[in-house]
Amino acid sequence: FVAGSLAKIVAARQGKAFVLAFWSVNCAHCPTELKALGEMRMRNPGLEVVLVAADTPDEAPMTAQLAVKYGLG
């Protein structure tokens, strides 16, 4: 996530509802929130969830694994 990322995310989804969530593998509250987002996405298949992980590139495998675990991969 760099300068201009938010504008690109919004432009790519122009006119569509979406959820933008910032999270981290080290966040104490994030697993609960990711689970809720996954459940919401299952109830609303057309709703796009955009995740922004605030982790280092070294943690990318763990972030991908957790996203899949919560139905957000």
DRENKEDO-559769 format. One record per residue: residue number from 1; residue in three letters; chain; x, y negated, z of N, C-alpha, C in turn. Coordinates in Angstrom, 1 decimal, padded with zeros to 4 digits. Layout:
REM residues N
NODE num residu chaine n.east n.north   n.up ca.east ca.north  ca.up c.east c.north   c.up
NODE NUM    ALA      A      X       Y      Z       X        Y      Z      X       Y      Z
...
END
This chain:
REM residues 73
NODE num residu chaine n.east n.north   n.up ca.east ca.north  ca.up c.east c.north   c.up
NODE   1    PHE      A  000.9   001.2  000.0   000.0    000.0  000.0  000.9  -001.2  000.0
NODE   2    VAL      A  000.8  -002.0 -001.1   001.7   -003.2 -001.2  000.8  -004.4 -001.6
NODE   3    ALA      A  001.4  -005.5 -001.7   000.7   -006.7 -002.1  000.0  -006.4 -003.4
NODE   4    GLY      A -001.3  -006.7 -003.5  -002.1   -006.5 -004.7 -002.8  -005.1 -004.7
NODE   5    SER      A -002.5  -004.2 -003.8  -003.2   -002.9 -003.7 -004.7  -003.0 -003.5
NODE   6    LEU      A -005.1  -003.9 -002.6  -006.5   -004.0 -002.2 -007.3  -004.5 -003.5
NODE   7    ALA      A -006.7  -005.4 -004.2  -007.4   -006.0 -005.4 -007.6  -004.8 -006.4
NODE   8    LYS      A -006.6  -004.0 -006.6  -006.6   -002.9 -007.5 -007.7  -001.9 -007.1
NODE   9    ILE      A -007.7  -001.6 -005.8  -008.7   -000.6 -005.3 -010.1  -001.1 -005.5
NODE  10    VAL      A -010.4  -002.4 -005.2  -011.7   -003.0 -005.4 -012.0  -003.0 -006.9
NODE  11    ALA      A -011.1  -003.5 -007.7  -011.4   -003.6 -009.2 -011.7  -002.2 -009.8
NODE  12    ALA      A -011.1  -001.2 -009.3  -011.3    000.1 -009.9 -012.7   000.7 -009.5
NODE  13    ARG      A -013.3   000.1 -008.5  -014.6    000.5 -008.0 -015.7  -000.6 -008.1
NODE  14    GLN      A -015.5  -001.5 -009.1  -016.3   -002.7 -009.2 -017.8  -002.3 -009.3
NODE  15    GLY      A -018.6  -002.8 -008.4  -020.0   -002.6 -008.3 -020.4  -001.3 -007.6
NODE  16    LYS      A -019.4  -000.5 -007.1  -019.7    000.7 -006.5 -019.4   000.7 -005.0
NODE  17    ALA      A -020.2   001.3 -004.2  -020.0    001.4 -002.8 -018.8   002.3 -002.5
NODE  18    PHE      A -017.9   002.0 -001.6  -016.9    002.9 -001.2 -016.4   002.5  000.2
NODE  19    VAL      A -015.7   003.5  000.8  -015.2    003.3  002.2 -013.7   003.2  002.0
NODE  20    LEU      A -013.1   002.2  002.6  -011.6    002.1  002.7 -011.2   002.4  004.1
NODE  21    ALA      A -010.4   003.4  004.3  -010.0    003.7  005.7 -008.4   003.8  005.8
NODE  22    PHE      A -007.9   003.1  006.8  -006.5    003.1  007.1 -006.3   004.1  008.2
NODE  23    TRP      A -005.3   005.0  008.1  -005.1    006.0  009.2 -003.6   006.4  009.2
NODE  24    SER      A -003.3   007.2  010.2  -001.9    007.7  010.4 -002.0   009.1  011.0
NODE  25    VAL      A -001.0   009.9  010.7  -000.9    011.2  011.3 -000.7   011.1  012.8
NODE  26    ASN      A -000.1   010.0  013.3   000.2    009.8  014.7 -000.9   009.1  015.5
NODE  27    CYS      A -002.0   008.7  014.9  -003.1    008.0  015.5 -004.0   008.9  016.3
NODE  28    ALA      A -004.2   008.6  017.6  -005.0    009.4  018.5 -006.5   009.5  018.0
NODE  29    HIS      A -007.0   008.4  017.5  -008.4    008.4  017.1 -008.7   008.8  015.7
NODE  30    CYS      A -007.7   008.9  014.9  -007.9    009.2  013.4 -008.5   010.6  013.1
NODE  31    PRO      A -008.1   011.6  013.8  -008.8    012.9  013.5 -010.3   012.9  013.6
NODE  32    THR      A -010.8   012.2  014.7  -012.2    012.1  014.8 -012.8   011.3  013.7
NODE  33    GLU      A -012.2   010.2  013.3  -012.7    009.3  012.3 -012.6   010.0  010.9
NODE  34    LEU      A -011.5   010.8  010.7  -011.4    011.5  009.4 -012.5   012.6  009.3
NODE  35    LYS      A -012.8   013.2  010.4  -013.9    014.2  010.4 -015.2   013.6  010.1
NODE  36    ALA      A -015.5   012.5  010.7  -016.7    011.7  010.5 -016.8   011.3  009.0
NODE  37    LEU      A -015.7   010.8  008.4  -015.7    010.4  007.0 -015.9   011.6  006.1
NODE  38    GLY      A -015.3   012.7  006.4  -015.5    013.9  005.6 -017.0   014.4  005.7
NODE  39    GLU      A -017.6   014.3  006.8  -019.0    014.7  007.0 -019.9   013.7  006.2
NODE  40    MET      A -019.6   012.5  006.3  -020.3    011.4  005.6 -020.2   011.7  004.1
NODE  41    ARG      A -019.0   012.0  003.6  -018.8    012.2  002.2 -019.6   013.5  001.7
NODE  42    MET      A -019.7   014.5  002.6  -020.4    015.7  002.2 -021.9   015.4  002.1
NODE  43    ARG      A -022.4   014.5  002.9  -023.8    014.1  002.9 -024.1   013.1  001.7
NODE  44    ASN      A -023.1   012.4  001.3  -023.2    011.4  000.2 -022.1   011.7 -000.8
NODE  45    PRO      A -022.3   012.7 -001.7  -021.3    013.1 -002.6 -020.8   011.9 -003.6
NODE  46    GLY      A -021.7   011.0 -003.8  -021.3    009.9 -004.7 -020.5   008.8 -004.1
NODE  47    LEU      A -020.4   008.8 -002.8  -019.7    007.8 -002.0 -018.2   008.1 -002.1
NODE  48    GLU      A -017.4   007.2 -002.6  -016.0    007.4 -002.6 -015.3   007.0 -001.3
NODE  49    VAL      A -014.4   007.8 -000.8  -013.6    007.4  000.3 -012.2   007.2 -000.1
NODE  50    VAL      A -011.6   006.1  000.1  -010.2    005.8 -000.2 -009.5   005.7  001.1
NODE  51    LEU      A -008.5   006.6  001.2  -007.6    006.7  002.4 -006.3   006.0  002.1
NODE  52    VAL      A -005.9   005.2  003.1  -004.5    004.6  003.0 -003.8   005.1  004.3
NODE  53    ALA      A -002.8   005.9  004.1  -002.0    006.5  005.2 -000.9   005.5  005.5
NODE  54    ALA      A -000.8   005.1  006.8   000.2    004.2  007.3  001.4   005.0  007.8
NODE  55    ASP      A  001.9   005.9  007.0   003.0    006.8  007.4  004.1   006.7  006.5
NODE  56    THR      A  005.2   007.3  006.8   006.4    007.2  006.0  006.3   008.2  004.8
NODE  57    PRO      A  007.0   008.1  003.8   006.9    009.1  002.7  007.3   010.5  003.1
NODE  58    ASP      A  008.1   010.6  004.2   008.5    011.9  004.7  007.3   012.6  005.3
NODE  59    GLU      A  006.3   011.9  005.7   005.1    012.5  006.3  004.0   012.8  005.3
NODE  60    ALA      A  004.3   012.5  004.0   003.3    012.7  002.9  002.7   014.2  002.9
NODE  61    PRO      A  003.5   015.2  003.1   002.9    016.6  003.2  001.9   016.7  004.3
NODE  62    MET      A  002.1   016.1  005.5   001.2    016.2  006.6  000.0   015.4  006.3
NODE  63    THR      A  000.1   014.2  005.7  -001.1    013.4  005.4 -002.0   014.1  004.4
NODE  64    ALA      A -001.4   014.7  003.4  -002.2    015.5  002.4 -002.9   016.6  003.1
NODE  65    GLN      A -002.2   017.3  004.0  -002.8    018.5  004.6 -003.9   018.1  005.5
NODE  66    LEU      A -003.8   017.0  006.2  -004.9    016.5  007.1 -006.1   016.0  006.3
NODE  67    ALA      A -005.8   015.4  005.2  -006.9    014.9  004.4 -007.7   016.1  003.9
NODE  68    VAL      A -007.1   017.1  003.4  -007.8    018.3  002.9 -008.5   019.0  004.1
NODE  69    LYS      A -007.9   019.1  005.2  -008.5    019.7  006.4 -009.9   019.1  006.7
NODE  70    TYR      A -010.0   017.7  006.5  -011.2    017.0  006.9 -012.1   016.8  005.7
NODE  71    GLY      A -011.9   017.5  004.6  -012.7    017.4  003.4 -012.5   016.1  002.6
NODE  72    LEU      A -011.3   015.5  002.7  -011.1    014.3  002.0 -009.9   014.4  001.1
NODE  73    GLY      A -009.5   015.6  000.7  -008.4    015.8 -000.2 -008.7   015.5 -001.6
END
